[in-house]
Every structure is written in structure tokens, then in C-alpha cells.
Amino acid sequence: MAEGARARPRSDLHAEHQVLNMGPSHPATHGTVKFLIELDGETIVDLEPQVGYLHRGFEKECESGSWYQAIPYTDRLNYNSAILCNTGYVMAVEKLLGIETPERCQWLRVLASELSRLGDHLTRCGAACLELQAMTPFLYGIEARELCWDLQEMLCGARVTSNYVRIGGVKHDLPEAFPAAYEEISAKIRTLLRDFERVVTRNRIFVDRLRDTGVISREDCLRYAVTGPVLRAVGVPLDLRKDEPYLVYDQVDFDVPVGEVGDNYDRYLVCVAEMHQSLRIADQCMARLGRLGPAPVDVDDPAVRWPAKGRVFTRMEEMIQQFKSVTDGPQVPAGEGYFAIESANGELGFYLVSDGGARPVKVRCRPPSFVHMAPLPLMVRGAMLADLIPTFDFLNMIGGECDR
């Protein structure tokens, strides 16, 4: 440099920011999401998430049919934990009807819900490992999930879109072979979960990819109405199963895992701990169901609960009631109500409006995935582009829930 020449300011050497469209065809954006990213080299300056469309029109579809016909639509909200979605919607309808299901039904719903939660967390953690190029833990997680779905298939005849929980009850009681199968399969799941943790939890590469990435503060979580494992990872022990108990969760002994930092590693640890708690709850459900013995699993009101197929095929009165239920549907008293459950991702709520007829006037879903996309830019600004992948994975955004 010539004598007396001034050094160029660092800002003059800076290149223009690059705008990158990531997705929706990118495998890490899960098919519907697009990220509009402003990059300075590989550093994220800003990010705009665009949730995309599945073209389902969930809420309007629910309003076009009877109260019962909406149940299969709830299966498609979060296809990793459909039974939880069934439960939230059905209990909102039951709130309007002013009915309470029998005790055995409530224990069955809790059992099915925790199996569903377990399958969801196994998918989330396993797929996150795969997207960080860790194939072995992914296989452990997915094998455990398939075993979990084996139990769901025994319980209701379906693995993914379950349609198990019905207004006023459940599809049917436990199959005779279920208790023995549960004992064997739950032991295998615990073994696979231990193997998964041994491979992943203290793995240096995995820890470095997750620790201090995707950090969100307690204040921002509360400001954006974040719930579920993302909120518990910052140290807030909010869990509707504890704070606003429904079904028989107030009779179940379980812990609410929490983190401290609120980064991706904390979210991973919370999810793994919750899987152990779900197995713990399921064990208590099986023990209680065994003590209860044979008992009704539906309300004794044919105007609310459709009769079982076996009775429809053999009894005239049941066939007549089935015909009336299908053609007219249950008449839900006029009014409005909101009911929320603790889904695998957080608070899943349904706001329903009835005019006293056989169809809902308004169905509005409060899905955690849609809410959790809003603070995502805060979590990745200033981070590396590669940090977006684990952050998005442990938010566990499900496209079906984001369909508006």
C-alpha cells in the first residue's frame, strides 16, 4: 500500500447478501415448506418461513359434514400422532354435549394417547438424526416406532390414520391378546430407546450440532405462545396433563421434563425424557385396566355413540339406530366451546360452534406447529445455514397442522 493511502473500511469489502429459496423440494423442508433466506456467506441474516399448502381445507371440510365425519379429518392433522388429534376434537364435542365417558374409556384413551405421543417423538428424534447424516440411530428410532404402531394396529386396526377415538367412547375395548403383546413389545421399545441414547446423546458430532443452536429465550417463548417440548426446554414446566388435567391424568404418576438453555440439545433431551414418561404412563394404564376388568367403554346413549358393527349386523334395534345416526347424526346443543389437550408438539385446541344441528357451524383448530413457525426467524438469525436443519427438525413442524 502506498505511503499515506487509507485502508478500505471492512464494510467496503463485504459482498452483497445472497437471497436463497430453500424448499419446498428440499428434503429437509418436508415437502410443503419454503424458507426465504438472506445469507451473508453461510450466516443467516434473516429468514421468512412460508408454510405452503396441502390443499386440504381441514376446517371447512369439518364444517361440511356431520360431527362424526370430522373425526377422520383430525387423523390427517398430525399424521405421526393421529390419536391425540382424535382425542382433542372428540373431547371438544363432548364438552358441548355435556357428557363424560366411562372410566374404562378414559384409561383406554390415555393409553392410546401415550402410545401415539411415543410414536411421534420417535419419528421426530429419528428423522432429526437422519437429516444430520446419522443413519444408525434413525433405524433404532424407526424400528421402535414401528413396534409402537404394531400396538396401535392391535388396538384399533390401523397404524397411521387410526380413527380410534369416537364421540362418547372408543372404537372398542382392548383385544384379548393385547396385554401380553404390550408386555413384550414395550420391553423391546425400551431396549431400542436405550440403544438410541447410547449412540446419540453423548456423541461428540451430534452434541456439537445441537448445543447452542436454535436458542430461544423464555420471554420469547411466552410472547409467541409457544407450548410443548419447545417451551419446556427453556425451563417452563407447562403441561396441560398436569396443569389442566383431563381424562384420568390426575390419577397417573409421571414427571414433566424441563431444560435450561432452550437450544436444540435441550429440546432433544426433553423429547427423550418424555418418551420414558409415556412408557411409564402406559404401564400404569395397563395395570389399571387389568384391575377394572370388563366394563363399558362407551356412554349408554345411542343418540350420541354409534353402535358397534357387531351389534348392527345382529340386532334390528341397533341397525335402526345406526341408520338414524348416519343419516341425521348426533344433535349437538347450540353453543360454543374450546377444549385443548397436550399433544406431542404442545397445546392442540379445538374451538367449536353449534347451532343445535347435526353439523358444526364453525370448527377452528389451534395447532402447535403453526404457532411454532412464527418464532423460527428469531432462533436462526446469526446462525449458520447448517443450523437451520436441526432447529427445524426439533420444532417438529407438521404440514397437516399448518393447513389453514
MARMIMAR-129018 format. One record per residue (C-alpha): x, y, z. Coordinates in nm, 4 decimals, padded with zeros to 6 digits, m for minus. Layout:
- c1, c2, c3
- X, Y, Z
...
# end
This chain:
- c1, c2, c3
- 00.0000, 00.0000, 00.0000
- 00.1382, 00.3418, m00.0943
- 00.2501, 00.5710, 00.1850
- m00.0410, 00.7785, 00.3132
- m00.3058, 00.5600, 00.1482
- m00.6076, 00.4820, 00.3625
- m00.7112, 00.1265, 00.4341
- m01.0527, 00.0436, 00.2913
- m01.3231, 00.0001, 00.5577
- m01.4249, m00.3601, 00.6194
- m01.7783, m00.2839, 00.5002
- m01.6416, m00.1932, 00.1561
- m01.5045, m00.5461, 00.1217
- m01.8421, m00.7008, 00.2026
- m02.0257, m00.8758, m00.0792
- m02.3969, m00.8361, m00.1365
- m02.6224, m01.0627, 00.0624
- m02.7496, m01.3675, m00.1172
- m03.1213, m01.4482, m00.1163
- m03.1776, m01.8232, m00.1155
- m03.5069, m02.0033, m00.1785
- m03.4763, m02.3270, 00.0222
- m03.7606, m02.5696, m00.0454
- m04.0273, m02.6830, m00.0867
- m03.8497, m02.9524, m00.2891
- m03.5584, m02.9604, m00.0447
- m03.5731, m03.2894, 00.1536
- m03.5167, m03.1102, 00.4861
- m03.8246, m02.8871, 00.4390
- m04.0591, m03.1870, 00.4351
- m04.2473, m03.1222, 00.1170
- m04.4553, m02.8106, 00.1766
- m04.2356, m02.5512, 00.3494
- m04.0181, m02.2914, 00.1811
- m03.7605, m02.0747, 00.3567
- m03.6749, m01.7395, 00.2034
- m03.3259, m01.6897, 00.3478
- m03.0993, m01.3851, 00.3374
- m02.7394, m01.5034, 00.3691
- m02.4089, m01.3355, 00.4417
- m02.1802, m01.6124, 00.3266
- m02.3153, m01.9055, 00.5271
- m02.4541, m01.6881, 00.8075
- m02.8301, m01.6376, 00.8205
- m02.9091, m01.2662, 00.8259
- m03.2850, m01.3131, 00.8093
- m03.5365, m01.5849, 00.7324
- m03.9009, m01.5881, 00.6281
- m04.0790, m01.9246, 00.6695
- m04.3595, m01.9936, 00.4225
- m04.5635, m02.2916, 00.5391
- m04.7094, m02.3664, 00.1948
- m05.0330, m02.5532, 00.1326
- m05.1514, m02.9095, 00.1481
- m05.4814, m02.8006, m00.0140
- m05.6928, m02.9869, 00.2407
- m05.9069, m02.7098, 00.3866
- m05.9343, m02.9019, 00.7138
- m06.1608, m02.6614, 00.8991
- m06.4066, m02.6108, 00.6125
- m06.4170, m02.9835, 00.5400
- m06.5173, m03.0435, 00.9014
- m06.7981, m02.7906, 00.8637
- m06.9334, m02.9632, 00.5521
- m07.0231, m03.2930, 00.7213
- m07.1611, m03.4308, 01.0449
- m06.9818, m03.4189, 01.3794
- m06.8710, m03.7784, 01.3301
- m06.7460, m03.7252, 00.9769
- m06.4886, m03.4743, 01.1034
- m06.3027, m03.7389, 01.3050
- m06.1086, m03.8891, 01.0085
- m06.0035, m03.5363, 00.9099
- m05.8394, m03.4945, 01.2502
- m05.6296, m03.8056, 01.1742
- m05.4616, m03.6031, 00.8996
- m05.3666, m03.3056, 01.1182
- m05.0600, m03.4676, 01.2711
- m05.0197, m03.7998, 01.0964
- m04.7460, m03.9022, 01.3426
- m04.9853, m03.8889, 01.6398
- m05.3363, m03.9108, 01.4987
- m05.4951, m04.0491, 01.8161
- m05.4022, m03.7330, 02.0058
- m05.5772, m03.5253, 01.7397
- m05.8850, m03.7534, 01.7599
- m05.8940, m03.7083, 02.1359
- m05.8743, m03.3286, 02.1266
- m06.1592, m03.2907, 01.8769
- m06.3859, m03.5533, 02.0319
- m06.3486, m03.4102, 02.3817
- m06.4401, m03.0651, 02.2486
- m06.7620, m03.2140, 02.1059
- m06.8293, m03.3958, 02.4342
- m06.7873, m03.0655, 02.6182
- m07.0703, m02.9189, 02.4099
- m07.2792, m03.2307, 02.4683
- m07.2150, m03.2141, 02.8415
- m07.1245, m03.5824, 02.8702
- m06.8468, m03.7712, 03.0481
- m06.7232, m04.1050, 02.9196
- m06.6957, m04.4178, 03.1387
- m06.3814, m04.4701, 03.3458
- m06.2535, m04.7603, 03.1361
- m06.2883, m04.5495, 02.8219
- m06.0806, m04.2726, 02.9781
- m05.7995, m04.5110, 03.0684
- m05.8070, m04.6526, 02.7152
- m05.7842, m04.3014, 02.5710
- m05.4835, m04.2189, 02.7898
- m05.3132, m04.5453, 02.6897
- m05.3750, m04.4797, 02.3193
- m05.2662, m04.1146, 02.3533
- m04.9339, m04.2033, 02.5152
- m04.8584, m04.4679, 02.2523
- m04.9336, m04.2017, 01.9929
- m04.7076, m03.9478, 02.1676
- m04.4285, m04.2064, 02.1865
- m04.4509, m04.2763, 01.8132
- m04.4417, m03.9039, 01.7358
- m04.1297, m03.8402, 01.9459
- m03.9542, m04.1443, 01.7987
- m04.0224, m04.0104, 01.4494
- m03.9036, m03.6603, 01.5405
- m03.5774, m03.7704, 01.7027
- m03.5036, m04.0452, 01.4496
- m03.5650, m03.8235, 01.1467
- m03.3553, m03.5438, 01.3000
- m03.0628, m03.7853, 01.3261
- m03.1098, m03.8920, 00.9651
- m03.1047, m03.5320, 00.8427
- m02.7784, m03.4857, 01.0331
- m02.6388, m03.7874, 00.8425
- m02.6734, m04.0347, 01.1311
- m02.8364, m04.3425, 00.9800
- m02.7943, m04.5909, 01.2680
- m02.9940, m04.4013, 01.5345
- m03.2590, m04.3322, 01.2722
- m03.3028, m04.7068, 01.2253
- m03.3228, m04.7590, 01.6024
- m03.5881, m04.4891, 01.6308
- m03.7956, m04.6065, 01.3369
- m03.7833, m04.9697, 01.4486
- m03.9138, m04.8636, 01.7888
- m04.1818, m04.6529, 01.6215
- m04.2939, m04.9467, 01.4082
- m04.3256, m05.1576, 01.7229
- m04.5313, m04.8791, 01.8773
- m04.7519, m04.8779, 01.5683
- m04.7852, m05.2563, 01.5984
- m04.9574, m05.1930, 01.9319
- m05.1777, m04.9249, 01.7770
- m05.2732, m05.1636, 01.4978
- m05.3721, m05.4289, 01.7522
- m05.5706, m05.1683, 01.9436
- m05.7729, m05.0182, 01.6598
- m05.6845, m05.1899, 01.3313
- m05.4793, m04.9040, 01.1828
- m05.1204, m04.7874, 01.2112
- m05.1247, m04.4234, 01.0998
- m05.4734, m04.2786, 01.0467
- m05.6260, m04.4504, 01.3465
- m05.9826, m04.3137, 01.3813
- m05.9883, m04.4886, 01.7201
- m06.1485, m04.2312, 01.9499
- m06.5207, m04.1761, 01.8934
- m06.7723, m03.9281, 02.0339
- m06.8829, m04.0794, 02.3621
- m06.6249, m04.3570, 02.3693
- m06.3693, m04.5506, 02.1672
- m06.3923, m04.7896, 01.8771
- m06.3710, m05.0984, 02.1014
- m06.2070, m05.2390, 02.4125
- m05.8611, m05.3953, 02.4332
- m05.8212, m05.7088, 02.2202
- m05.7699, m06.0236, 02.4260
- m05.4088, m06.0649, 02.3094
- m05.3117, m05.7015, 02.3730
- m05.1799, m05.7230, 02.7348
- m04.9294, m05.9981, 02.6525
- m04.8228, m05.8214, 02.3334
- m04.7815, m05.4924, 02.5198
- m04.5529, m05.6510, 02.7788
- m04.3288, m05.7996, 02.5106
- m04.3257, m05.5022, 02.2726
- m04.2798, m05.2343, 02.5405
- m03.9681, m05.4192, 02.6630
- m03.8274, m05.4149, 02.3074
- m03.9055, m05.0438, 02.2728
- m03.7204, m04.9678, 02.5966
- m03.4190, m05.1633, 02.4715
- m03.4172, m04.9767, 02.1400
- m03.4569, m04.6457, 02.3193
- m03.1530, m04.7234, 02.5370
- m02.9551, m04.8175, 02.2246
- m03.0648, m04.4934, 02.0585
- m02.9494, m04.2875, 02.3558
- m02.6131, m04.4662, 02.3760
- m02.5411, m04.3873, 02.0122
- m02.6672, m04.0282, 02.0107
- m02.6873, m03.8467, 02.3428
- m02.3118, m03.8135, 02.4111
- m02.1954, m03.8371, 02.0515
- m01.9493, m03.5517, 02.0022
- m02.0659, m03.4616, 01.6500
- m02.4345, m03.4765, 01.7428
- m02.3847, m03.2668, 02.0569
- m02.1840, m03.0035, 01.8665
- m02.4544, m02.9784, 01.6008
- m02.7303, m02.9243, 01.8595
- m02.5786, m02.7432, 02.1567
- m02.6174, m02.3615, 02.1483
- m02.8080, m02.3745, 01.8184
- m03.1698, m02.2706, 01.7693
- m03.1727, m02.0918, 02.1044
- m03.4916, m01.9132, 02.2097
- m03.5462, m01.7275, 02.5354
- m03.8162, m01.7899, 02.7929
- m03.9583, m01.4434, 02.7268
- m03.9831, m01.5004, 02.3514
- m04.1492, m01.8387, 02.4068
- m04.4174, m01.6805, 02.6217
- m04.4561, m01.3862, 02.3828
- m04.5172, m01.6165, 02.0861
- m04.7462, m01.8548, 02.2817
- m04.5034, m02.1434, 02.2349
- m04.6001, m02.4643, 02.4173
- m04.4919, m02.8277, 02.4403
- m04.1307, m02.9531, 02.4407
- m04.0057, m02.6238, 02.2924
- m04.1393, m02.4295, 02.5914
- m04.0350, m02.6924, 02.8456
- m03.6813, m02.6834, 02.7026
- m03.6424, m02.3252, 02.8334
- m03.7409, m02.4362, 03.1841
- m04.1177, m02.3669, 03.1876
- m04.2912, m02.6853, 03.3144
- m04.6232, m02.6178, 03.1403
- m04.8030, m02.9411, 03.0530
- m05.1821, m02.9484, 03.0191
- m05.1872, m03.3046, 03.1505
- m05.0625, m03.1615, 03.4824
- m05.1847, m02.8009, 03.4802
- m05.5352, m02.8607, 03.3411
- m05.5840, m03.2375, 03.3859
- m05.8298, m03.4135, 03.1568
- m05.9346, m03.7771, 03.1275
- m05.7566, m03.9577, 03.4167
- m05.4181, m03.7839, 03.4004
- m05.4703, m03.6598, 03.7558
- m05.4599, m04.0254, 03.8677
- m05.1342, m04.1028, 03.6851
- m04.7854, m04.0608, 03.8295
- m04.5429, m03.9001, 03.5819
- m04.2857, m03.6210, 03.5635
- m04.2644, m03.3191, 03.3336
- m03.9069, m03.2979, 03.1955
- m03.7638, m02.9476, 03.1514
- m03.4436, m02.8000, 03.0115
- m03.2431, m02.4896, 03.0930
- m03.0885, m02.3272, 02.7848
- m03.3666, m02.3647, 02.5287
- m03.1405, m02.4872, 02.2483
- m03.1831, m02.7857, 02.0172
- m02.9945, m03.0140, 02.2548
- m03.2326, m02.9305, 02.5386
- m03.5278, m02.9979, 02.3103
- m03.3786, m03.3358, 02.2196
- m03.3240, m03.4275, 02.5871
- m03.6795, m03.3233, 02.6778
- m03.8263, m03.5378, 02.3996
- m03.6223, m03.8429, 02.5017
- m03.7248, m03.7995, 02.8665
- m04.0888, m03.7656, 02.7611
- m04.0697, m04.0978, 02.5781
- m03.9712, m04.2680, 02.9025
- m04.2582, m04.0911, 03.0782
- m04.5056, m04.2043, 02.8105
- m04.3994, m04.5657, 02.8648
- m04.4354, m04.5110, 03.2388
- m04.7908, m04.3799, 03.1921
- m04.8805, m04.6630, 02.9532
- m04.7641, m04.9178, 03.2122
- m04.9947, m04.7621, 03.4713
- m05.2838, m04.7649, 03.2247
- m05.2371, m05.1347, 03.1529
- m05.2241, m05.2139, 03.5254
- m05.5390, m05.0111, 03.5962
- m05.7305, m05.1610, 03.3013
- m05.6434, m05.5069, 03.4320
- m05.7847, m05.4190, 03.7759
- m06.1019, m05.2609, 03.6352
- m06.1985, m05.5735, 03.4474
- m06.4773, m05.5807, 03.1847
- m06.6711, m05.2543, 03.1836
- m06.8439, m05.0221, 02.9342
- m06.6178, m04.8198, 02.7057
- m06.8976, m04.6011, 02.5614
- m07.1702, m04.3780, 02.7004
- m07.5053, m04.5532, 02.7164
- m07.6779, m04.3145, 02.4773
- m07.7426, m04.4357, 02.1204
- m07.8161, m04.0803, 02.0100
- m07.4512, m03.9938, 02.0816
- m07.2410, m04.3078, 02.0370
- m07.2861, m04.5133, 01.7217
- m07.3450, m04.8840, 01.7912
- m07.0617, m05.1276, 01.7237
- m07.0652, m05.3058, 01.3882
- m07.1047, m05.6481, 01.5511
- m07.4330, m05.5390, 01.7102
- m07.5514, m05.3659, 01.3940
- m07.5174, m05.6902, 01.1979
- m07.7107, m05.8986, 01.4518
- m07.9737, m05.6742, 01.6155
- m08.2573, m05.4897, 01.4426
- m08.2727, m05.2081, 01.7003
- m07.9017, m05.1394, 01.6579
- m07.9325, m05.1368, 01.2799
- m08.2158, m04.8815, 01.3003
- m08.0084, m04.6636, 01.5330
- m07.7078, m04.6906, 01.3002
- m07.9262, m04.5762, 01.0099
- m08.0546, m04.2763, 01.2061
- m07.7052, m04.1877, 01.3283
- m07.5625, m04.1936, 00.9767
- m07.8468, m04.0005, 00.8143
- m07.9117, m03.7472, 01.0923
- m07.6009, m03.7630, 01.3101
- m07.5905, m03.6616, 01.6763
- m07.7630, m03.3318, 01.7531
- m07.5180, m03.1176, 01.9495
- m07.6784, m02.8468, 02.1682
- m07.6373, m02.4899, 02.0482
- m07.3366, m02.3130, 02.1923
- m06.9632, m02.2719, 02.1604
- m06.6664, m02.4164, 02.3416
- m06.2916, m02.4661, 02.3377
- m06.1027, m02.7705, 02.4572
- m05.7280, m02.8311, 02.4461
- m05.5049, m03.1307, 02.5113
- m05.1284, m03.1754, 02.5415
- m05.0266, m03.3121, 02.2030
- m04.6742, m03.4251, 02.1151
- m04.5945, m03.0709, 01.9942
- m04.7821, m02.8722, 02.2584
- m05.1291, m02.7293, 02.3092
- m05.3692, m02.8664, 02.0483
- m05.7070, m02.6974, 02.0866
- m06.0415, m02.7034, 01.9075
- m06.2936, m02.4204, 01.9104
- m06.6374, m02.5434, 01.8043
- m06.9667, m02.3653, 01.7414
- m07.3006, m02.5463, 01.7154
- m07.6464, m02.4198, 01.6217
- m07.8099, m02.7290, 01.7660
- m07.7951, m02.9253, 01.4433
- m07.6156, m03.2280, 01.3065
- m07.3268, m03.0272, 01.1566
- m07.0799, m02.7903, 01.3193
- m07.1217, m02.4260, 01.2242
- m06.7593, m02.3493, 01.2994
- m06.4511, m02.5651, 01.3543
- m06.1303, m02.3860, 01.4411
- m05.8091, m02.5672, 01.5258
- m05.5271, m02.4208, 01.7335
- m05.2312, m02.6299, 01.6077
- m04.8927, m02.6036, 01.7829
- m04.6947, m02.6479, 01.4594
- m04.8454, m02.3355, 01.3039
- m04.7771, m02.1292, 01.6177
- m04.4176, m02.2528, 01.6467
- m04.3222, m02.1401, 01.2975
- m04.3587, m01.7728, 01.3961
- m04.0502, m01.7504, 01.6258
- m03.8291, m01.9584, 01.3926
- m03.6568, m01.6462, 01.2438
- m03.5528, m01.5399, 01.5961
- m03.3963, m01.8807, 01.6549
- m03.1731, m01.8822, 01.3463
- m03.0701, m01.5200, 01.2862
- m02.6927, m01.5027, 01.3141
- m02.6630, m01.8819, 01.2960
- m02.5018, m02.0857, 01.0211
- m02.7153, m02.2176, 00.7363
- m02.6493, m02.5740, 00.8531
- m02.8026, m02.4905, 01.1943
- m03.1418, m02.4401, 01.0306
- m03.1798, m02.8161, 00.9744
- m03.1709, m02.9372, 01.3391
- m03.3675, m02.6313, 01.4524
- m03.6492, m02.7032, 01.2090
- m03.6373, m03.0736, 01.2978
- m03.6834, m03.0188, 01.6699
- m03.9632, m02.7684, 01.6169
- m04.1281, m03.0712, 01.4517
- m04.3467, m02.8717, 01.2150
- m04.6160, m03.0951, 01.0629
- m04.7693, m02.9661, 00.7393
- m05.1147, m03.1078, 00.8110
- m05.1445, m02.8900, 01.1218
- m05.0410, m02.5776, 00.9324
- m05.3102, m02.6111, 00.6661
- m05.5270, m02.3002, 00.7005
# end
